[in-house]
Amino acid sequence: MERGSDGRGGRLTLLDSASPRSPGELESYVRSLALVTHVVVSTAQEGSSAALLTAGAVNVLDRNALPGVLGARLGADLRWLRRIRTVPAHDGDGEGALPFRTQALLLEILCALPGPVCCHDIRRLLGAPGRLMTLPALRGRIRRLGPHLAERGLECGRTVRWGADTITVHAARASRSPSR
């Protein structure tokens, strides 16, 4: 697998919004998905393009367009993503392998964070459709991933304000790194 310099690589996710959603709901999903993938939204909602692009979508398509047009637009987006400069993804040596895909996904999200991120975006990605993962569950999972982050020279910090966490990942301090 290869990643782009932004951590999302050449991945492309098509988010198809068949039915109208409450204001802001689709933008929230785009903002969350944009942490791990490039997002193209297919929607019939008029006038939502600017908000979706601001939320992180790389393109917004008219859901009612002809299939050939949609296919051509998606093909163009894929060609564009292939041109993004790529670097090899971290390939672990199998040491400390994660037993569950959700743990691996959370580790991938944390390692690719571009900066501070609200816990709601991560909780939306890891929760059930329409229901966020609970904050205590997210905190527990992040705590259990501490050793895996340390293997990569990283540590996770969180700032708690108004009942929500702001998650950051940064280089581990040298004094905390284990000696071998």
C-alpha positions in Angstrom: 0.0 0.0 0.0 1.2 3.5 -0.7 0.3 6.7 1.0 0.3 10.2 -0.2 2.2 12.9 1.7 -1.1 13.6 3.4 -1.4 10.1 4.9 -4.4 9.1 2.8 -2.6 7.8 -0.2 -4.4 6.8 -3.3 -7.5 5.7 -1.6 -10.8 7.0 -2.8 -14.2 6.5 -1.1 -17.5 7.2 -2.8 -20.1 8.4 -0.2 -23.5 8.0 -1.9 -26.2 10.0 -0.2 -29.5 8.7 -1.6 -31.8 10.5 0.8 -31.7 14.0 2.2 -30.0 14.2 5.6 -30.3 16.6 8.4 -28.3 19.8 8.0 -24.6 19.2 8.7 -24.9 15.4 9.0 -23.4 14.6 5.6 -20.6 17.2 6.2 -19.8 15.5 9.5 -19.4 12.1 7.8 -17.2 13.7 5.1 -15.0 15.4 7.8 -14.6 12.0 9.6 -13.9 10.0 6.5 -11.4 12.5 5.2 -9.1 11.5 8.1 -8.3 8.2 6.3 -9.4 8.5 2.7 -10.1 10.9 -0.1 -13.9 11.3 -0.3 -16.1 11.9 -3.3 -19.7 12.6 -2.5 -22.6 11.6 -4.7 -25.7 13.6 -3.7 -29.0 14.9 -5.0 -29.0 17.8 -2.5 -28.9 21.1 -4.2 -26.4 23.7 -3.0 -24.5 21.5 -0.7 -21.3 21.3 -2.8 -19.5 24.2 -1.0 -20.2 22.8 2.5 -19.1 19.3 1.4 -15.9 20.6 -0.2 -15.1 22.7 2.9 -15.6 19.6 5.0 -12.9 17.8 3.0 -14.5 16.2 0.0 -12.3 16.2 -3.1 -15.3 16.2 -5.4 -19.1 16.4 -5.3 -21.1 14.7 -8.0 -24.7 15.0 -9.0 -26.3 11.7 -8.0 -28.8 12.0 -10.9 -26.2 12.4 -13.6 -25.9 9.7 -16.3 -23.9 6.6 -15.2 -21.3 7.3 -17.9 -20.8 10.8 -16.7 -20.4 9.6 -13.1 -18.0 6.9 -14.2 -15.9 9.4 -16.1 -15.7 11.8 -13.2 -14.7 9.1 -10.8 -12.1 7.9 -13.3 -10.7 11.4 -13.5 -10.5 11.6 -9.7 -8.6 8.3 -9.5 -6.1 9.5 -12.2 -5.6 12.6 -10.2 -5.0 10.7 -6.9 -2.4 8.5 -8.7 -0.4 11.6 -9.5 0.0 12.5 -5.8 3.5 11.9 -4.6 3.5 8.7 -2.6 5.8 7.3 0.1 5.9 3.7 1.4 3.5 3.0 4.2 4.9 1.8 7.5 5.4 -2.0 7.3 5.7 -3.5 10.7 7.8 -6.5 11.3 4.8 -8.3 12.9 6.0 -7.5 16.4 3.0 -6.4 18.5 0.5 -7.2 15.8 -3.0 -6.0 16.5 -5.6 -8.7 16.8 -8.7 -6.7 15.7 -9.2 -4.6 12.5 -10.8 -1.8 14.5 -7.5 -1.4 16.5 -5.5 -1.4 13.3 -7.8 1.2 11.8 -7.5 3.4 14.9 -3.7 3.1 14.9 -3.7 4.0 11.2 -6.0 7.0 11.9 -3.8 8.2 14.8 -0.6 7.8 12.8 -2.0 9.8 9.9 -3.5 12.7 11.9 -2.6 16.0 10.2 -3.0 17.9 13.5 -5.4 18.2 16.4 -8.7 16.4 15.7 -11.9 16.4 17.6 -12.8 13.0 19.1 -16.2 13.1 17.4 -14.6 12.5 14.0 -12.8 9.4 15.2 -15.9 8.2 17.2 -18.1 8.6 14.1 -15.6 6.4 12.1 -15.4 3.7 14.6 -19.1 3.7 15.8 -22.1 2.0 14.3 -24.0 3.8 11.5 -25.8 6.7 13.0 -24.3 6.2 16.5 -20.9 7.4 17.7 -18.6 5.2 19.6 -18.7 6.2 23.3 -15.9 8.5 24.5 -14.8 6.1 27.3 -14.5 3.3 24.7 -12.4 5.5 22.5 -10.2 6.6 25.4 -9.6 2.9 26.4 -8.7 1.9 22.8 -6.2 4.8 22.5 -4.7 3.9 25.9 -4.2 0.2 24.7 -2.5 1.5 21.5 0.1 3.4 23.5 2.8 0.7 23.1 2.1 0.4 19.3 2.5 4.2 18.9 5.7 4.1 21.0 7.1 1.5 18.6 6.7 4.1 15.9 8.2 6.8 18.0 4.9 8.5 18.6 2.7 9.3 21.6 -1.0 10.4 21.8 -2.1 13.3 23.8 -5.6 14.6 24.5 -7.0 17.8 25.7 -10.3 17.6 27.5 -12.7 20.5 27.2 -16.5 20.8 27.5 -17.0 17.0 27.5 -15.0 16.3 24.3 -11.4 15.4 23.7 -9.0 16.9 21.2 -6.7 14.2 20.0 -3.1 14.9 18.9 -0.2 12.6 18.0 3.3 13.8 18.2 6.9 12.5 18.4 7.6 10.7 21.7 9.9 12.5 24.1 13.4 10.9 24.1 13.4 10.5 27.9 10.3 8.2 27.6 11.6 6.0 24.8 12.5 2.5 26.0 16.2 1.6 26.1 17.4 -1.6 24.3 
